Amino acid sequence: MNVKTAKLVIKKIKPQFPDTPEGNLMFAVVSQAIRDVASPTSTITISDQSSALRYLDSDMPHAAICGVQASWIRSIIKKIDNHYQVCNNN
């Protein structure tokens, strides 16, 4: 995943989180993990990037609190990332 696909993923999953202070906080945690995974290693430590990747591979409790399934978020990441790669290879 790169920064461009991360932004598309974040835009796609945002409406699934409630527009409340708590929902916005939970979304911020999930979206930060997505941004951290996509960030170039020149702007984030490998340790932080690895931590974010582990979080995205987990049950993502912050998403679960809002009723958003971690598997759905992972499927959106995969779908957008695959689409972006196909479009750039043509």
Secondary structure by P-SEA (a helix, b strand, c coil): ccaaaaaaaaaaacccccccaaaaaaaaaaaaaaaaaacccccccaaaaaaaaaaaaccaaaaaaacccaaaaaaaaaaaaaaaaaaaac
